[in-house]
Every structure is written in C-alpha cells, then in structure tokens.
C-alpha cells in the first residue's frame, strides 16, 4: 500500500469515529434538563448545580470535571490532614534530634572540662615551679636589685634550709659584712625593716629629701628626727618595751607629708636622688612598723640581727630565729653582693648536682 493510500485510510477512520461520537452524544439523556426541553444547562429543581453533561465534547457527553471542585476539595482536606500528621511526626522527630544534640553537646563540654583539668597545672604546681624558677635565677647572676632587695638571698636561704646538711668546707664571712645585713621576720604581715634603728635612732636625710623646699616640709623633717629618736629610746629603755601609739601615729602622719611633698617634686629632682629619697621613706615606714610590734625591744637591742662567722652559722642562726633578709639600708650593696656569692657557693656544696644550680638563665 502506497503512502497516499495509507493517509486516505487514516482520514476515513477519523471521520467515522467523529460521526459515531456525535451520534452517541445525541442519545445521552441529560437528567439536569427539564423534560421535553432541548439544550439548556440548568435544572430548575437544582439551579445551583452545574450541568455535568456538556454538549460538544467529542469523546462523550458527560463531563466528569463539572463537579470536580467539590470532590477535589474533599480530597484536599484528607490530603491536608494526612500532611499535618506527617508534619507533626517530623516535628517530634526533629525535637528528639535536638534533645540528642543537646545531650551530645553537654557530653562534649564535660569531656573538654576533664581535658582542661588534666592539662591545667594546679595552683600548688604553679607555686612550686615559680619557686624553682626564682631559685635558678637567684643562682645564676640575678639582677643587682634582686640581690639588694634580699629576694635572691631569701630564695637561696630557703632552698638551703630544705637540703640535708653535709660536712663541707666552711665559707668564712667578714664580720663587718654581716653587720650591714638587714633582717625581718618570716611571714610578717607588713614590711618590717629595722635598718634605720641600727644607729640608735639617728636619722640622716638623703639629698633628695633635703632639697625639697617649704616650711611644712622642713618642720616635718626636724620633728621626725627628734620623735623617731624618742621612739627608739622608749623601745630600748621602757619597762614594757612598747612605744607610745600616739607618738608612732604622729611619726606616720609626718612621714606621709614627706611622701606627698616628694611626689609633687618628682619632676624637679634627678632620678637617682628621687629614687634614693623614696627608698629612704619606705625604710622609715618599715622601721615604724618594727617599733609598733610587741617585740620592739628585742629588735632595738640587737636580739634580731644577722650573726655568723661562716655561711653555715649565718644560715643556722637565721633559721632558728625565723629571720629573712630585708632590703639593704645605706651603703650595704657590696655586703649583700658578697653574702649572695657566699650563699651560692654554699648551696652548690650541698647540692652540686641539683639542676637549679647549673641551669644557665639570663
């Protein structure tokens, strides 16, 4: 069969189908129409309902989508209800996942806390390490200010007290050097240095304090000299060995006046004079602290002083009396440096293999 013959046969079949469909539409009875009425779309009994029999459709006279809005609406309700239930279950699932994530987060926080606690040194470990570091620094050329302040000497002294005693060659100390050492009590709540009391209460003002002009400053200097000597006398000669509290209070107030005057003249004095004057006033306050203590008589009469012809004797005396090195007073820098060198040598004799003794630190 040729191509054109096939095309003609297909066209004839289509025409026959169209005629048949039209004939079927004409035979369908529309229940929505009034009896005997041809055409129309509404049934008077149900005027609000659409006509599902739609003429003109080539495949059938009944339109299944005429009432589709009502059916699809009901279907949408069921579908929405089903989706609501699904969404509700998903929400519960997400809620449980959030709870699990929160628990997991708490576990990780706890694990991190355990890790940090394990890795973080305890306060006592930090303190012990600081003591070791200070000892190593004190044994290996510490700065001069740490020697003169007594910090390095006390660090070595404490370390020597913890070492077992051995029979080692004695290290002699010059008597004049030992006499220039200032000492204080172990664990004193306030800085106490009896260095200015060694000259029987006589004070010698440094150049920086004498250079400050003003009648009130001059009057304070004069009265401090007189009343400080009186306080020394009361501590040394009175039956109780105590100093009048009013006298000490007056000395403290006048010392504060000098401190304020020195602060106002900080730009008018050379740095070395200002530093020396400030240091002297600090020593004066520490001497007033000594005079206010219950055992002031013992300090004034020389009961609490450094003693020893050798380093071993000096260490034994200071340990038994509960003493520590106080900052140097006057021209005692060379004496402190000599004692520091002797203490280092003595420590190395007792513990020559101790790592702190040979560690090289700047």
C-alpha positions in Angstrom: 0.0 0.0 0.0 1.4 3.4 -1.1 1.9 6.3 1.3 -1.0 8.3 0.0 -3.3 5.3 0.2 -2.4 5.0 3.9 -3.1 8.6 4.5 -6.6 8.4 3.0 -7.5 5.3 5.0 -6.5 7.1 8.3 -8.6 10.1 7.4 -11.6 8.0 6.7 -11.3 6.2 10.0 -11.2 9.5 11.9 -14.3 10.8 10.1 -16.2 7.6 11.0 -15.2 8.0 14.7 -16.3 11.6 14.8 -19.7 10.8 13.4 -20.1 7.9 15.9 -19.2 10.1 18.8 -21.7 12.8 17.8 -24.4 10.2 17.4 -23.7 8.9 21.0 -23.9 12.4 22.4 -27.3 12.9 20.8 -28.5 9.7 22.5 -27.4 10.6 26.1 -30.2 11.8 28.3 -29.4 14.8 30.5 -31.1 14.4 33.9 -30.4 18.1 34.7 -32.7 19.3 31.9 -36.4 19.8 32.1 -38.4 17.1 30.2 -39.0 18.0 26.6 -36.5 20.9 26.6 -33.7 20.7 24.2 -30.5 22.5 25.3 -30.0 24.5 28.5 -27.6 24.0 31.3 -29.6 24.2 34.5 -32.2 22.0 36.2 -34.9 24.2 37.7 -35.1 21.8 40.7 -31.3 22.3 41.4 -30.4 25.7 39.9 -27.1 25.9 41.8 -25.7 22.7 40.5 -23.6 22.8 37.3 -24.5 20.6 34.3 -22.2 17.6 34.1 -23.5 16.8 30.6 -21.6 19.2 28.5 -22.6 19.1 24.8 -19.9 19.4 22.2 -17.3 17.1 23.8 -16.0 14.8 21.0 -15.5 11.8 23.2 -18.5 11.7 25.5 -21.5 13.8 26.5 -20.7 13.6 30.3 -18.0 15.9 31.8 -16.6 14.3 34.9 -14.9 17.5 35.9 -18.0 19.6 36.3 -18.4 18.5 40.0 -14.6 18.1 40.4 -14.3 21.2 42.6 -16.4 19.5 45.3 -14.5 16.2 45.1 -11.1 17.7 44.9 -11.9 19.9 47.9 -12.7 16.9 50.0 -9.6 15.2 48.7 -7.6 18.3 49.6 -9.0 18.1 53.2 -7.9 14.5 53.5 -4.6 15.3 51.9 -4.0 18.2 54.3 -5.0 16.1 57.3 -2.5 13.5 56.2 0.2 16.0 55.6 -0.5 17.6 59.0 0.0 14.2 60.7 3.2 13.7 58.8 4.5 17.1 59.7 3.6 16.6 63.3 5.6 13.4 63.4 8.5 15.1 61.7 8.4 17.8 64.3 8.5 15.3 67.1 11.4 13.6 65.3 13.3 17.0 65.0 12.6 17.6 68.7 14.1 14.3 69.6 17.1 15.1 67.4 17.5 18.4 69.2 17.4 16.7 72.6 20.1 14.2 71.4 22.2 17.0 70.1 21.9 18.9 73.4 23.0 15.8 75.3 25.9 15.3 72.9 26.9 18.9 73.4 26.8 18.5 77.2 28.9 15.4 77.0 31.5 17.3 74.8 31.5 20.2 77.3 32.2 17.7 80.2 34.9 16.0 78.2 36.5 19.3 77.4 36.4 20.2 81.1 38.1 17.0 82.0 40.8 17.6 79.4 41.5 21.1 80.6 41.5 20.0 84.2 44.0 17.3 83.4 46.2 19.6 81.4 45.9 22.7 83.6 48.6 22.8 86.4 47.3 23.1 89.9 47.9 26.3 91.9 50.4 24.4 94.1 52.3 23.2 91.0 52.5 26.7 89.7 53.8 27.9 93.0 56.4 25.2 93.2 57.5 25.9 89.7 57.8 29.7 90.4 60.0 28.8 93.5 62.2 26.7 91.3 62.4 29.4 88.6 63.3 32.0 91.2 66.0 29.7 92.7 67.5 29.1 89.3 67.5 32.8 88.6 69.0 33.6 92.0 71.9 31.1 91.5 72.8 32.4 88.1 73.8 36.1 88.1 70.5 37.7 89.2 69.9 41.5 88.7 71.5 43.7 91.3 68.2 45.0 92.5 67.1 41.4 93.4 70.2 41.0 95.4 70.0 44.3 97.3 66.3 43.8 98.0 67.0 40.4 99.6 64.8 38.5 97.1 67.7 36.4 95.7 69.3 35.8 99.2 66.0 34.6 100.7 65.4 32.3 97.7 68.8 30.6 98.2 68.4 30.6 102.0 65.0 28.8 101.8 66.5 26.2 99.4 69.4 25.6 101.7 67.1 25.0 104.7 65.4 22.2 102.7 68.6 20.4 101.8 70.2 17.7 104.0 73.2 19.0 105.9 76.7 17.8 105.0 80.2 18.2 106.3 81.5 20.7 103.8 84.4 23.2 103.9 83.4 26.3 105.8 82.9 29.5 103.9 84.0 32.4 106.1 82.1 35.7 106.2 83.6 39.1 107.2 82.1 40.4 110.4 81.6 43.9 109.0 79.7 42.5 106.1 77.4 40.5 108.3 76.8 43.6 110.5 75.4 45.5 107.4 72.8 42.9 106.7 69.2 43.9 107.5 66.7 41.2 108.6 63.0 40.8 109.1 60.6 38.2 110.5 59.3 35.2 108.4 55.7 35.7 107.3 55.4 39.3 108.5 52.0 40.8 107.6 53.6 44.2 106.9 57.1 45.0 105.6 59.3 45.5 108.7 62.9 46.5 108.4 64.9 47.7 111.4 67.7 49.0 109.3 67.2 52.7 110.3 67.2 51.6 114.0 70.8 50.4 114.0 72.2 53.9 114.5 70.4 54.2 117.8 67.5 56.1 116.2 69.6 58.8 114.5 68.3 59.7 111.0 70.3 61.1 108.1 68.1 62.5 105.4 69.1 61.8 101.8 69.9 64.6 99.4 66.6 64.4 97.6 64.5 65.0 100.8 66.7 67.9 101.9 66.3 69.6 98.5 62.6 69.9 98.9 61.7 73.5 100.0 58.8 74.6 102.2 58.4 75.4 105.8 56.0 72.5 106.4 58.5 70.0 104.9 61.4 71.4 106.9 59.3 71.3 110.1 58.3 67.7 109.3 61.9 66.7 108.8 63.0 68.2 112.1 60.2 66.8 114.2 60.6 63.3 112.7 64.3 63.3 113.6 63.5 64.2 117.2 60.5 62.0 117.7 62.0 59.0 115.9 64.9 59.1 118.4 62.3 59.3 121.3 60.5 56.3 119.9 63.8 54.4 119.8 64.5 55.3 123.4 61.1 54.2 124.6 61.5 50.8 122.9 65.0 50.3 124.4 64.6 51.7 127.9 61.0 51.5 129.0 59.9 48.7 131.2 57.3 47.4 128.8 59.5 47.9 125.7 56.5 49.4 123.9 56.3 52.8 122.1 53.6 55.3 122.7 51.0 54.7 119.9 50.3 58.5 119.7 54.0 59.0 119.0 54.0 56.4 116.3 50.8 57.9 114.8 52.4 61.4 114.6 55.5 60.0 113.0 53.4 58.2 110.4 51.4 61.3 109.6 54.6 63.4 109.2 56.1 60.7 107.0 53.1 60.8 104.8 53.6 64.6 104.5 57.1 64.0 103.2 55.9 61.3 100.8 53.3 63.7 99.3 55.9 66.5 99.0 58.3 64.1 97.3 55.6 63.1 94.8 54.9 66.8 94.0 58.6 67.3 93.2 59.2 64.3 91.1 59.9 66.4 88.0 62.3 68.7 89.9 64.7 66.1 91.2 67.3 63.9 89.4 66.2 60.4 89.0 68.8 58.9 91.4 68.0 61.5 94.1 64.3 60.8 93.8 64.8 57.1 93.9 67.0 57.3 96.9 64.6 59.6 98.8 61.6 57.3 98.0 63.5 54.3 99.2 64.5 56.0 102.4 60.9 56.9 103.2 59.9 53.3 102.6 62.6 52.2 105.1 61.3 54.8 107.6 57.8 53.4 107.4 59.1 49.8 107.8 61.1 50.9 110.9 58.0 52.4 112.4 56.3 49.1 111.8 59.1 47.4 113.9 58.7 50.0 116.7 55.0 49.2 116.8 55.5 45.5 117.3 55.4 43.7 120.7 59.0 42.6 120.5 60.3 46.1 119.5 62.8 45.9 122.4 64.4 42.8 121.0 64.9 44.5 117.6 66.3 47.7 119.2 68.7 45.9 121.5 70.1 43.7 118.7 68.4 40.5 119.5 67.2 40.0 116.0 70.2 40.7 113.8 72.3 38.6 111.4 75.1 36.7 113.1 77.7 34.2 111.9 81.3 33.9 111.1 80.6 31.4 108.3 77.7 30.9 105.9 76.7 27.7 107.8 76.5 29.7 111.1 74.6 32.5 109.4 72.0 30.1 107.9 71.6 28.2 111.2 71.1 31.5 113.2 68.5 33.0 110.8 66.6 29.7 110.6 66.5 29.3 114.4 65.3 32.9 114.8 62.8 32.8 112.0 64.6 35.6 110.1 64.8 36.6 106.5 66.9 39.1 104.6 65.4 42.6 104.4 66.3 45.2 101.8 69.7 46.8 102.2 69.9 50.1 104.1 72.6 52.7 103.4 75.7 51.7 101.6 75.2 47.9 102.1 75.1 46.9 98.4 78.6 45.4 98.4 77.9 43.5 101.6 74.7 42.0 100.0 76.6 41.0 96.9 79.4 39.3 99.0 76.8 37.3 101.0 75.0 36.3 97.8 78.1 34.9 96.3 78.9 33.0 99.6 75.3 31.6 99.7 75.6 30.4 96.1 78.8 28.6 96.8 77.4 27.0 100.0 74.3 25.8 98.1 76.4 24.2 95.4 78.5 22.4 98.0 75.3 20.9 99.5 73.6 20.1 96.2 76.2 20.2 93.4 74.1 18.1 91.0 70.9 20.0 91.5 69.6 21.1 88.1 68.8 24.5 89.5 72.4 25.0 90.5 73.8 24.6 87.0 70.9 25.8 84.9 72.0 28.8 82.8 69.5 31.6 82.7 69.9 35.2 81.8 
